[in-house]
Amino acid sequence: MSDILEELFAVIEERKETLPESSYTASLFDHEKGQNAVLEKLGEETTEVVLAAKDGERDELAHESADLVYHLLVLLSMHDMSLEDLLAELETRR
């Protein structure tokens, strides 16, 4: 599972550096929008996860959870954190 997260985080980091115009990920690093855009997306996705869980919509819950994790990884990248930082913290919670 961490392979998927590592690959996704690598793409996020690459888009952060190269900022391709057609990339949604790169648009999240836009200095005019800044961190607020990602924070708003995290709030939105969190609400959608809660609603999907309440409705018992398994496929929707998986979809919205993936969106939430993706935006969380973008936020970590914005703060120059690594996936290893997150995984190390999770390790302490075993």
Backbone bond lengths (Angstrom), bond angles and torsions (degrees), N, CA, C in turn:
res aa  C-N    CA-C-N  psi(-1)  N-CA   C-N-CA  omega(-1)  CA-C   N-CA-C  phi
1 M - - - 1.443 - - 1.531 111.50 -
2 S 1.323 117.24 -39.76 1.460 118.03 -178.40 1.524 111.52 -65.16
3 D 1.355 117.90 -22.14 1.464 120.14 175.85 1.529 110.53 -60.54
4 I 1.316 116.36 -42.93 1.466 120.70 179.57 1.525 109.44 -63.99
5 L 1.321 116.88 -45.37 1.458 120.30 179.16 1.527 111.09 -64.16
6 E 1.327 116.98 -39.64 1.462 120.88 178.67 1.521 110.95 -63.40
7 E 1.326 116.58 -43.72 1.460 120.32 179.14 1.527 111.00 -64.76
8 L 1.320 116.81 -43.83 1.460 120.69 178.89 1.519 110.71 -63.28
9 F 1.315 117.29 -44.46 1.459 120.23 179.99 1.525 110.77 -64.28
10 A 1.323 117.53 -36.60 1.473 120.83 177.52 1.526 110.62 -63.45
11 V 1.317 117.33 -39.75 1.467 120.70 177.04 1.526 109.98 -64.31
12 I 1.326 116.58 -44.11 1.467 120.78 178.52 1.530 110.17 -59.08
13 E 1.309 117.06 -45.83 1.464 121.21 179.75 1.536 111.21 -63.26
14 E 1.319 116.20 -40.61 1.470 120.53 179.76 1.522 110.32 -64.72
15 R 1.329 116.82 -43.22 1.473 120.96 179.42 1.529 110.62 -66.78
16 K 1.308 116.78 -33.19 1.468 121.59 176.86 1.529 110.36 -62.38
17 E 1.326 115.60 -38.83 1.464 120.74 -178.28 1.526 112.66 -78.08
18 T 1.339 117.36 -42.77 1.465 120.43 -172.28 1.524 113.48 -94.03
19 L 1.327 117.98 -21.85 1.463 124.37 178.86 1.531 114.15 45.27
20 P 1.349 116.99 56.12 1.470 117.97 177.39 1.532 110.53 -62.70
21 E 1.323 116.37 138.81 1.460 121.34 -174.84 1.521 114.05 -60.35
22 S 1.305 117.25 -33.88 1.469 120.56 -174.97 1.531 113.17 -87.50
23 S 1.308 117.44 5.49 1.463 121.87 -174.22 1.525 111.92 -95.46
24 Y 1.339 115.80 124.44 1.460 120.62 174.41 1.529 109.79 -61.40
25 T 1.318 116.06 -43.19 1.465 120.71 -179.80 1.530 110.12 -58.13
26 A 1.325 116.86 -47.54 1.465 120.46 179.60 1.521 110.89 -60.28
27 S 1.325 117.30 -36.52 1.468 119.90 -179.25 1.521 111.41 -63.65
28 L 1.320 117.59 -27.02 1.457 120.87 178.56 1.530 112.23 -70.92
29 F 1.319 115.95 -19.04 1.461 120.52 178.22 1.530 111.75 -93.57
30 D 1.328 117.01 6.43 1.461 122.40 178.29 1.524 109.05 -59.17
31 H 1.312 116.32 126.02 1.471 120.40 -175.44 1.523 112.88 -66.41
32 E 1.336 117.37 -25.73 1.465 119.37 178.56 1.532 110.73 -70.67
33 K 1.327 116.37 -41.87 1.467 120.58 178.26 1.517 110.19 -76.56
34 G 1.329 113.83 -41.86 1.449 120.45 178.06 1.520 113.79 61.45
35 Q 1.278 113.88 -158.59 1.453 122.90 -176.52 1.526 112.32 -63.58
36 N 1.329 117.80 -29.03 1.463 120.34 -176.35 1.520 112.92 -57.86
37 A 1.317 117.98 -37.48 1.464 120.83 179.30 1.525 110.83 -61.81
38 V 1.313 116.21 -42.22 1.467 119.94 179.86 1.525 110.47 -70.27
39 L 1.312 116.83 -40.38 1.461 119.59 178.21 1.528 111.08 -62.48
40 E 1.322 117.07 -39.96 1.465 120.67 176.72 1.527 110.59 -63.25
41 K 1.344 116.74 -42.62 1.466 120.43 178.23 1.524 110.84 -63.52
42 L 1.317 117.56 -39.18 1.467 120.36 177.84 1.525 110.47 -62.06
43 G 1.311 116.75 -43.22 1.463 120.45 177.63 1.520 111.64 -62.78
44 E 1.316 115.67 -44.83 1.475 120.97 179.32 1.526 110.78 -62.05
45 E 1.314 116.50 -48.08 1.467 120.30 -178.15 1.523 111.26 -66.40
46 T 1.318 117.42 -36.15 1.462 120.48 177.34 1.522 110.40 -61.32
47 T 1.322 116.30 -45.05 1.467 120.70 177.66 1.517 110.67 -61.08
48 E 1.330 117.31 -42.22 1.463 120.94 -179.43 1.533 111.36 -66.36
49 V 1.331 117.39 -34.85 1.465 120.86 175.58 1.528 109.93 -63.88
50 V 1.309 116.19 -46.06 1.467 120.81 -179.95 1.531 110.36 -60.49
51 L 1.322 116.97 -46.27 1.468 120.47 -178.88 1.530 111.70 -64.75
52 A 1.320 116.98 -41.03 1.463 120.48 178.72 1.526 110.48 -64.31
53 A 1.322 116.87 -39.59 1.467 120.66 178.83 1.525 110.35 -66.26
54 K 1.329 116.46 -42.98 1.461 120.45 179.37 1.523 112.23 -62.17
55 D 1.338 115.41 -37.71 1.465 120.79 -178.39 1.522 112.59 -81.14
56 G 1.330 116.46 -7.34 1.455 119.88 -179.38 1.524 113.25 69.47
57 E 1.336 115.80 24.49 1.460 121.38 -179.52 1.529 109.78 -86.91
58 R 1.316 116.29 91.77 1.469 122.12 -174.77 1.530 113.11 -58.21
59 D 1.328 117.72 -48.72 1.467 120.63 -179.71 1.521 111.22 -65.02
60 E 1.318 116.42 -41.16 1.458 120.87 179.21 1.525 110.49 -67.41
61 L 1.316 116.74 -37.39 1.467 120.89 177.48 1.527 110.58 -62.31
62 A 1.324 117.04 -43.08 1.469 120.60 177.99 1.527 110.33 -63.16
63 H 1.329 116.38 -44.55 1.469 121.61 -178.82 1.529 110.69 -62.13
64 E 1.310 117.23 -50.41 1.458 120.84 -177.70 1.526 111.71 -68.54
65 S 1.318 117.15 -33.49 1.470 120.56 176.66 1.520 110.57 -64.71
66 A 1.327 116.70 -40.04 1.465 120.62 177.12 1.530 110.23 -62.98
67 D 1.329 116.88 -41.95 1.467 120.33 177.14 1.530 110.70 -60.70
68 L 1.316 116.23 -41.46 1.465 121.19 -179.75 1.530 110.81 -63.87
69 V 1.318 116.88 -46.21 1.470 121.20 179.78 1.526 110.06 -63.23
70 Y 1.319 116.67 -43.27 1.471 121.09 179.26 1.538 110.45 -57.08
71 H 1.318 116.46 -51.02 1.462 119.61 -177.70 1.534 111.43 -67.06
72 L 1.321 117.62 -31.53 1.457 120.90 174.57 1.530 110.47 -64.22
73 L 1.325 117.02 -41.85 1.462 120.50 177.98 1.525 110.98 -64.10
74 V 1.313 117.24 -37.89 1.470 120.37 176.28 1.530 109.71 -61.98
75 L 1.319 117.03 -44.30 1.459 120.78 179.18 1.530 111.02 -61.37
76 L 1.324 117.18 -42.78 1.471 120.00 177.61 1.525 110.37 -60.10
77 S 1.325 116.58 -43.32 1.459 121.05 178.69 1.524 111.12 -62.07
78 M 1.319 116.54 -40.47 1.471 120.60 178.21 1.521 111.52 -58.60
79 H 1.315 116.02 -31.27 1.465 120.93 -178.71 1.522 112.10 -97.51
80 D 1.340 114.90 18.53 1.466 121.82 178.28 1.519 112.73 54.76
81 M 1.317 114.84 34.52 1.461 120.45 173.19 1.523 107.89 -96.42
82 S 1.289 116.52 162.89 1.468 121.14 179.86 1.527 109.41 -114.25
83 L 1.295 114.55 166.82 1.458 120.00 174.35 1.525 109.55 -62.20
84 E 1.323 116.50 -33.79 1.459 120.76 178.33 1.526 111.49 -62.55
85 D 1.325 116.91 -34.76 1.468 120.15 176.26 1.530 110.29 -59.97
86 L 1.319 115.85 -45.43 1.463 120.94 179.29 1.523 110.95 -65.69
87 L 1.323 116.21 -46.84 1.468 119.97 -178.01 1.531 110.99 -64.91
88 A 1.326 118.13 -36.01 1.456 121.07 177.26 1.531 110.89 -63.31
89 E 1.317 115.44 -41.01 1.474 118.69 177.75 1.519 111.33 -65.92
90 L 1.328 116.08 -41.25 1.475 119.61 177.84 1.529 110.96 -63.75
91 E 1.318 116.00 -35.95 1.471 120.86 178.38 1.512 111.26 -59.08
92 T 1.324 117.61 -35.39 1.460 120.59 -179.53 1.527 111.98 -69.67
93 R 1.308 116.96 -11.53 1.468 120.86 -176.09 1.520 113.66 -101.23
94 R 1.317 116.16 8.77 1.475 120.19 177.97 1.493 110.98 -66.45
